[in-house]
């Protein structure tokens, strides 16, 4: 039982049936429920703001742990040069709902994901304790299956869809009792899985550089420690994502941060890390028992950085980088 509860926490923090009625919009935020014991899914939105803040929200459903179809929500507020607030809740099946009407809405207690304005906007709002955020992405959400977005094994499946690759965003957030409003650019995706994190990947690399006309997304997965990274990158000027030809992570000498290089179909790139925002390691704070459990399910550590994507031609795109190590250190 303890292992299942911890698996729920890990699945929630590491990841990302249509309904149409007369006059309604097609919903892409309806939870796709699976009866599998290790089923978990999340919708994730984030915004990188002009005031220097990074705002992140997740909402989802999972069968992992006691009870079925439990709702989950996470709110992350990272103001510039201030303490980061990272809050989450897990609720029973009676405390979440979905309404597939003109403005489809998925709710988990005080968290909501809404397709608004006749499907021209995707909005996440979340309140946990005194911390509150509202992220509005000003773009029509559409499901896009990226390369390798469907993984099937004997252990189950892992699906990943992009809902909004890049969009202007308007964000409201409450930090230490003070309400702030800012603008910037954001992103949204949806992931669902019946596999434990250790069965999906040894390591993930995600870069999201979002701006008005030159956005660039990167996602790469290392299946096991002995495997090479596989993945894709998507530039805003291209209609489709492209397969990455090569990606590597190297820790050189006494350098503070690792060096990440990758080769796409049009250029060589380097991700230059500027600042570590957050190191999240849920099992490290749970004592000896959790360390024993980690031998079975892994020791997930996720690093979130501010970074620049720099091409060999000199082009530089600032963005957010996540490196998730399932057996981290």
LOMAR-680123 format. One record per residue: residue in one letter; x negated, y negated, z negated of N, C-alpha, C in turn. Coordinates in steps of 0.001 Angstrom, whole numbers, plus 500000, padded with zeros to 6 digits. Atoms other than C-alpha are relative to their C-alpha. Example, Ala and Ser with C-alpha at 12.3 -4.5 7.8 and 13.67 -1.06 7.14 Angstrom:
2
a499110501190500000487700504500492200499100498800500000
s500820501190500060486330501060492860500770498910499270
end
This chain:
329
x499175501205500000500000500000500000499136498739500000
x500883501175500055497216497553499095499350499767501358
x500645500130498696495492498286502402500951499377501006
x499032500551499035498676497515504337500210498514499781
x499817501427500281499112494168502574498817499187500519
x501181500715499527495533493139503311499954499980501520
x499961499962498535495938494248506944500930498928500549
x499085501055499581498910491893507222499322498644499955
x500698501281500126496815488972505969498986499840501127
x501045500066498983493975489806508369500605499803501380
x499383500099498684496230490292511398500558498609500233
x499393501319499874497994487007510715498967498926500277
x500987501064499879494860484915510397499087500174501201
x500904499822498884492898486469513262500691499865501360
x499406500073498671495408486481516060500545498571500326
x498992501088499597497591484671518524500650501552500194
x498782499698499188512942489668525465500665498652500249
x499456501308499692514123486589527071501515499978499770
x498579500145500280517576485266526148500516498759500716
x499474501112499214519595483093528543501519500000499899
x498555500162500029523144481809527999500392498897500970
x499531501002499044525264479639530229499627498601499511
x500403501349500346523708476167530191498796499928499099
x501140500008500898520827477217527926498697500143500786
x501300499823499377517090477277528659499486501393499690
x500590498687500224515094480468528988499023499913498837
x500840500046501194513443481205525658498751500837500180
x501244499234500042509811482233525417499463500065498572
x500435499972501396509649481907521621500824500981499171
x499251498997500748512017484721520695499054501101499530
x500867498920500477510185487220518456500349501329500662
x499811498696499375509709490548520245499691501064498951
x500180499117501149510236493000517408499660501423500451
x500436498625499751508520496407517410500111500768498687
x499831499203501218509238499242514943498705500603499483
x501269499406500419505572500250514737499577499483498623
x500407500329501365504147500280511215499007498839499946
x501033501036500002501263497957512187500298498884501000
x499620501070499085503224495577514406499810498628499359
x500172501370500458502299491903514074499980499077501206
x500049500977498912502818488817516241499989498596499438
x500057501394500413502113485109515994500104499074501201
x500043501134499085502779481889517883499057498976499362
x501013500920500523499873479447517498499988498717500807
x500151501307499378499713475719518261498886499251499291
x500951500891500650496904473257517655499925498697500758
x500193501310499386496153469614518339498697499401499495
x501238500724500297492823467748518459500319498520500208
x499422501334499996493624464122517602498971498892500133
x500876501154499818492185460707518374499487499446498682
x500487500475501304491873459958514636498961500952499398
x501021499079500459489414462869514348500513501219499269
x499428498866500722491822465316512691500255501182500947
x499668498757499307492358468933513757501169500619499246
x498775499512500631495889470237513066500402501314500675
x499801498639499506496826473907513406501203500616499304
x498842499344500587500061475849512888500243501362500610
x499648498659499537501101479502513145501325500418499377
x498751499444500495504444481254512804500158501368500636
x499923498662499437505173484931513244500812500960499161
x499289498911500655506654488253512163499090501213499979
x500834498806500083505017491481510992500697501100499222
x499535498833500755505859494999509803498936500516499038
x501077499509500856502513495444508031500258499571498558
x499723500287501392502872495643504263501381500508499602
x498697499523500468505948496426502143501141499265500691
x498882500603499294509220495843503959499736499854501480
x500108500141498550509907495338507656500334498578500437
x499678501281499359509976492235509850499867498823499036
x500257501111500906508436489895507303499528498788500796
x500404501224499337507989486271508349498714499444499422
x501261500598500450504648484485508180499868498593500578
x500246501363499529503605480846508497498690499503499410
x501257500589500453500293478991508243499925498548500458
x500183501425499725499543475257508092498564499625499649
x501388500414500206495989473917508511499862498526500373
x500240501426499773495085470221508173498527499725499736
x501432500295500132491467469219508813499752498552500411
x500280501402499679491122465398508627498496499787500157
x501414500290499797487839463851509678499331499648498673
x500833500261501180485264463971506867500761500085498677
x499253499795501232487833465096504268500216501489499752
x499753498615500361488708468308502469501084500612500872
x499047499293499146490533470861504635501070500668499140
x498870499343500651493978472072503557500439501169500861
x499626498793499268494825475657504597500986500789499143
x498946499377500797498149477034503310500742501039500837
x499232498981499279500170480140504211501059500607499089
x498951499301500732503318482030503201500341501288500738
x499447498768499453504690485533503738501356500188499334
x498641499923500549508483485944503314500680501272500476
x499277498802499596510998488788503538500889499721501211
x499250500111498746513271489451506513501212499077499892
x498844500888500151516122487383505027499616498525500114
x500421501405500013514023484208505122499456499513501331
x500337500520498678513362483966508839501159500275500941
x498892499856499060515704483608511809499589499499501376
x500196500485498632515904483006515536501348499603500578
x498790500478499337518514480965517417499670499740501466
x500304500141498576518506481306521214501039499192500737
x499009500854499354520702478379522221499307498991500908
x500554500983499061520065475200524236498567499624499631
x501354500240500479517011474410522104499594501182499122
x500350498805500785515708477865521025499129499638498811
x500708500316501239514400477856517451499674501274499233
x500484498896500816512328480364515473499582499391498661
x500225500606501310512303479612511726499488501022498997
x500486499225501141510328481000508777499975499054498803
x499819500914501130511513479267505603499916498556500491
x500078501407499601510344475625506059499098499774501211
x500781500106498766508447476328509296500914500272501198
x499155499824498817510024476022512758499182499841501273
x500526500157498652509035476496516393501195499806500914
x498829500385499210511394474822518878499598499668501435
x500064500502498624511694474477522658501018498877500094
x499139501172500122513099470959522816500081499237501317
x499840500900498857514256468305525320500159500766501308
x499747499210498797515626470797527853498736500719500476
x501211499199499759512427472868527596498840499170500540
x501114500840499569510112469922528276499024499712498856
x500845500256501153508486470027524830499999501245499103
x500112498923500976507225472656522375499580499368498678
x500221500668501280507351471636518716499843501028498882
x500177499227501229505963473291515588500050499040498828
x500002500768501239506825471902512180499880500977498841
x500208499113501136505686473413508906499763499226498724
x500201500600501316505878472513505239499749501111499001
x500350499045501047504121474553502547499479499194498820
x500283500838501170503981473061499067500155498528500407
x499897501426499660503215469349499597499366499674501350
x500669500239498719501405469809502922500997500202501148
x498993499961498942503396469145506076499397499545501324
x500449500394498670502702468987509820501151500102500994
x499082499886498861504645468426513029499181499771501258
x500750500078498747502947469160516360500982500056501159
x499167500017498800504771468175519560499092500026501222
x500743499899498745503231469345522853500923499564501127
x499130500591498987504630467274525720499780500668501348
x500115499239498756504749469956528402500995501152499952
x499083498863499949507111472681529559499248501287499672
x500681498738500302506064475956527887500366501079501017
x499815498916499035505589478788530392499055501136499631
x500849498858500344504292482288529720499030500296501136
x501062499678499053500966482885531457499179501142499415
x500800498871500453499259486274531143498591499850500566
x501370500184499508495483485691531357499381501339500368
x500708498748499734493020488278532693499724500751498695
x500204499156501184492734491178530232500929499618498859
x499025500366501014495790489838528400500874501153499551
x499255498811500383497186493370528134499011501120499697
x500918498949500419495218495966526163500816501160499438
x499319498797500455496565499516525761498959501055499643
x500872498904500412494763502257523810500845501043499269
x499293498990500787495679505369521849500471499439498671
x499634500609501284495866503146518784501204499078500107
x498886500913499823498534500901520291499725498999501097
x500168501024498976498609497663522266499674498654499362
x500219501398500368497468494048522080500345499160501218
x499570500877498914499208491410524254499685498550499629
x500297501409500222498174487779524644500538499170501165
x499433500894498990500074485036526509499664498556499658
x500162501442500173499266481364527007501346499343500278
x498723500695499821502342479161526563499803498580500514
x500369501345499534500806475676526983498480499950500026
x501464500001499967497196475637528223499404498670499569
x500464501340500380496811471864527746501158499034500154
x498910500976499955499139468969527031499704498850499059
x500028501099500957499373465567525445500811500403498773
x499313499634501231500447465868521825500215498775499124
x499716500983501040502040463698519166500135500770498690
x500062499235501242501389464811515597500283499101498796
x499799500619501308502666463820512180499503500990498955
x500431499116501070501039465196509052499922499240498682
x500063500560501341501145464617505315498788500604499310
x501233499564500651497793464782503560499828499223498705
x500128500613501334497450464119499811501069498937499769
x498869500891500215500861462483499811500137498875500995
x499969501091499025500077460108502692500401500529501375
x499526499589498684501945460432505998499223499273501087
x500761500571498887499942459892509174500608500445501319
x499551499689498649500876459793512859498857499730500967
x501100500155499053498380460316515674500330500718501296
x499834499348498710498108461378519288498703500703500390
x501159499266499522495773463709521105500417500992501058
x499704498962499019495853466910523129500058501346499290
x499810498741500683496949470423522260500237501184500916
x499984498687499347497463474063523190500949500915499226
x499150499025500685499832476980522392499868501362500650
x500001498641499465499759480761522744500848500916499128
x499186498991500681501570483936521653499269501324500107
x500632498684499987499948487237520645500833500972499190
x499292498963500739501463490518519495499228501305500131
x500882498834500035499874493795518546500550501077499075
x499770498884500919500319497246517016498667500639499621
x501348499504500299496555497635516511499378499191498869
x500758500714501013494385496778513526498861499221500659
x501053500821499397491754494081514186498746500768500393
x501215499236499702488897496592514063500144500842501254
x499763499200498800490509498533516916500060499142501263
x499884500893498840490801495467519158498639499456500418
x501280500622499654487364493864518959499052500014498818
x501030500246501017484107493591517077499836498505499782
x500227501443500086483892489870517855500801499288501090
x499283500863499060485879487082519559499280498659500105
x500439501380499796484776483761521055501123499259500712
x498942500816499383487394481083521798499552498541500002
x500270501438499900486646477558523079501183499350500689
x498879500731499415489410475043523791499642498528500026
x500292501410499809488369471684525184501142499369500756
x498772500532499410491585469757525840499895498483500129
x499977501443499771491782466293527401501024499688501085
x498934500398499083493825464358529974499893500619501384
x500091499509498618492412465738533237498874500998500244
x501155499126499782489384468001532672499889501057498896
x499984499009501080490424470620530109499319501292500445
x500686498739499709488556473927529851500232500964498843
x499753498956500983489577477116528018499071501177500249
x500850498812499899487348480123527283500453500994498939
x499748498938500961488175483444525644499181501213500396
x500813498815499744485795486400525343500110500957498822
x499856498952501010486039489697523473498863501003500148
x501005498946500040483298492122522457500657501224499352
x499234498869500540485070495499522051499323500690498815
x500782499438501100482326497063519896498662499278499964
x501282500692500165478940495873518641499041500317501128
x500907499589498934477215497779521461500446499523501378
x499461500409498704479419496369524244499636498559500342
x500156501378499554478972493228526311501342499287499862
x498777500793500042481490490401526109500704500046501354
x499177500165498810484337490372528627501021498910499712
x499044501059500251486737487501529109500269499144501211
x499591500885498922487944484556531146499783498543499585
x499996501441500252487683480791531492500966499362500978
x498964500656499199490234478355532889499770498501499948
x500158501443499876489513474843534109501305499392500488
x498730500642499675492385472395534471500171499794501503
x499909500215498557491556471799538139500300501288500754
x499725498718499357492049475524538864501393500487499612
x498639499527500267495486477114539141500030501265499162
x500028498731500702494364480390537572498725500127499163
x501235499675500731491898481622534914499095500861500874
x500981499222499250488703483274536206499236500905499048
x500761499069500817486748486258534944498608499433499722
x501350500397500372483576485375533034499014501065500466
x501002499051499517480525486965534615499067500459498890
x500907499634501086478435486922531428500175499017498849
x500003500859501183478563485591527847499131500653498942
x500887499484501040476006485938525069499946499031498825
x500189500786501214475545484734521474498639500352499431
x501336499767500531472030484301520119499724499062498835
x500455500814501125470699483099516789498486499852500133
x501412500222499725467317481551517560499285499392498805
x500831500514501078464767481155514773500789499535498806
x499325500576501160465909478914511956501099499009500392
x498948500906499537468537477142514030501238500111499111
x498838500019500885471578476105511987501171500769500582
x498866499368499356474069477393514543499535500924501124
x500369499131498891474030480189517129500116499270501341
x499949500550498644473555479460520834500894500912500841
x499057499234499193476365480547523146499862499569501457
x500139500266498572475803480802526888500964500883500770
x499189499148499142478134481982529606499912499532501448
x500058500251498568478233482202533376501382500252500579
x498716499863499334481430481596535305499772500093501497
x500120499852498547482152481753539019499414498769500666
x500454501230499356481085478138539599498795499350499331
x501053500729500698478441477227537021499493500814498809
x500517499487501267476271478126534036500354498994498908
x499548500870501080477472476756530702499319500378498696
x500443499763501360476309476393527125500974499315499056
x499155500590501032478521475838524081499085499536498877
x500891500595500999476603473487521794500807499610498770
x499251500224501234477917473572518229499521498714499318
x500305501275500641478086470185516507500241500021498489
x499613500070501409479776470840513163500846501210499634
x499159498936500534481191473709511100501132499369499195
x498846500515500734484722472815509982500469500957498923
x499375499049500912485861476017508318499394501380500170
x500370498586500018484571479445507352501057500711499180
x498906499321500684487455481746506487499668501477499867
x500362498602500271486671485113504844500908500518498893
x499000499675501022489778486452503050499591501082499019
x500336498900500901488253489627501606498931499633498983
x501104500347500891485273487927499990500481499419498666
x499479500627501202487503486244497432500905500934499198
x499038499081500614489430489371496405499369501035499075
x500623499118500978486868491199494259499519501315500565
x500640498737499621485342494657494296500922500894500812
x499073499116499290488475496531495438500109499619501467
x499875500426498612488769494436498568498724500297500786
x501244499665499319485118495008499378499972501477500372
x499904498579499675485760498759499209500935500208501182
x499042499885498911488799498397501475499397499535501317
x500594500535498775486706496414503966499232501060500785
x500689498937499274484785499594504810500947500704500968
x499015499346499140488003500932506328500572499056501049
x499294500904499092489483497818507929499136498850500509
x500870501077499557486483495529508447499977498851499011
x500134501186500841485383492306506797500077498773500907
x499843501078499021486827489535508985499509498657499487
x500470501349500294485071486171509000500217499161501260
x499724500877498859486291483352511259499366498635499754
x500646501313500055484193480235511898500696499073500996
x499427501013499119485818477107513319499044498823500066
x500996501052499794483465474518514807500550498906500920
x499938500981498914483502471269516697498788500258500884
x501077499635499081481430471875519808500189499295501336
x499963500530498641480588470623523293499710501121500994
x500270499093498891480818472697526454499213499215501044
x500888500741499105477914471594528659499634500891501180
x500332499249498795477430472730532264498571499691500438
x501357500218499498474094473055534065499908498741500846
x499983501246499232475172470063536157500103498769499114
x499991501123500929475405467912532993501362499591499498
x498654500330500464479177467785532517500173500455498549
x499819499680501411480147467712528817501467499848499623
x498611500014500447483562468587527353500037500329498511
x499873499700501427484155468289523581501237500844499733
x498854499165500327486470470800521957499808500746498700
x500018499176501199487132473372519248499545501408500363
x500542498657499787485240476671519005500339500877498803
x499799498999501042486276479760517042499168501229500325
x500719498741499880483975482720516509500484500898498879
x499437499086500975485713485612514766499199501290500010
x500765498776500151483555488458513483500790500947499107
x499145499096500761485655491435512384499217500680498872
x500893499521501062482714492857510438498974498908499768
x500821501202500073481315489465509538498978500013498906
x500998500173501046478584488185507306499966498546499574
end
